[in-house]
């Protein structure tokens, strides 16, 4: 099995190429199941690699394969090489495993879409790029994967580029898929700018970008808290805020819901957005040398978690609730990384992948049933019609809320305990508040979508706002039904994982934390000294927060209560603040986007158009003028030539004579 | 007494007349006469210097110049005949196909 790590990203790449070149001519079944097969093969090789890795003794769990020397210029060298250690092993299992389930689901979800080849090409390409990102053995190759997932995110968000409005059955205005894709890419680019600068600084100071060399040299080259490493880690973190949707670059993720739901599940819940978290965990050696940056990471993480959770409280579109929830949970992961609990952050990454993908895929099943309508004010009563979807969504909601026995409880609790144990009491308090809000908004979603009486009618026609009721899509009335097996089987598998996935990371007072032990050789031992009584207290508090959130949601929404509406009336400013998402998008538009466009126009029309074209044209015209004047010399007039010759001879002889 | 200077000045005058003839006249035959005048002016200068320096080289060179002049006139007159046959007009000013 040696020298075979390259197969893991190679299979999806092959699938992407096949679908790109001949996909449209293949029958739908072959094109889509081919994509599934490549991810399955990748998962198989990943599992084998994982077992090979665990066969090694714990201290030596690294498999490093170099494919070839990619760039070798002067003193700079970067290889295409793969680095398998416990951290990347977990990542590849999550990416290929959850990715496989989502691909299978997508075969059913996209079965009526004419562009299936393009879809599966982009999905496979994405898996390839993500695997390159997590398996890379140097920052440059990681950056290749980093950019690659950004491109695929753009392609997949804007998959329905020909649609202008994707909101069905509601008058909410959402950004078009094409604009959403562009927004995601441009915002990510800002982050990538920081990442690039960080890499450049790294090469400038350390002379290498390979993980093993960088981490070995960093500890001798930098003192703790040195400005160089602080700036470097901050720049890398800027990249992470873009990719992992933290403040200030989180604005693209909610609009990314314009893409198909499997895309939201795969890219914007389970994998791509976790790239920033992975990168910071991978670079923990550098971050541990920059305590200031760690504080920044923790604060931004908690801030993001809080802001996103508050916005999610008042969202009406089910996918938007989940999108803001993702931003919020990523904030939790950043909080964990910022306080030094790198293992806890990755643990939450894994459990979050399970239950968030589950939630998104269930939402997709609801979309399929309700002709793409997801405004929760118009749903309701679906639990009898779609029982499998309901129960799996409920399990996901319980996991997200951190209810004990579900996976989310173990990972979230570990993060909160770490935050408290490292002295970040203020951040911990906010974290508990966010947990409460998380439980509230997700159960609000459960109740509004599945509970109560239906607020829709059988046979009702729902349309995209502005379209006529008799277009091809909306002509069918609502006939909600349970999803097909190809869609609900992955849901069930993910639900099972959302339940059992947490038991490998038990809190210290309950049992062994196998997850932390497994990643300890990579991420370091971060045993926190906490008295058992304190730990039980913290656990009790976080569990209580979850239950309070759930109970409040039940109180507000079971039965047609007026409480939320009355609250919105009593505190209109608060409701407006949250419903308008803190006006972040308009603020960015006026502060950054408009000046940027003005600057771009100035460069284009004035500088490029007038100055540079003026210089180029002027030069050309100048030469043409000189040429036309010189042309008069060629008169064809023989006597003129003779005169010129005579004059020349006279001048030359005069000069000769005068010199002697 | 006649010195070499007299002969040189005479040669220069003849040369100038020949040059101006080439420049001013339009008829190629007259222009050839001017060219011949220039060549013979030069011959005169060569012979004068040869006489006053007591060196035969000058007179030998005159032979060569005479030969060249004869050959050149032959070719030139052939050209003039050809041009006349082509366009019934030998005005030098009209031959401006190289214009532009």
Interface residues (C-beta under 8 A of the other chain):
Chain A: X631 X634 X635 X636 X637 X638 X639 X642 X643 X646
Chain B: X19 X22 X23 X26 X92 X93 X95 X96 X97 X98 X99 X100
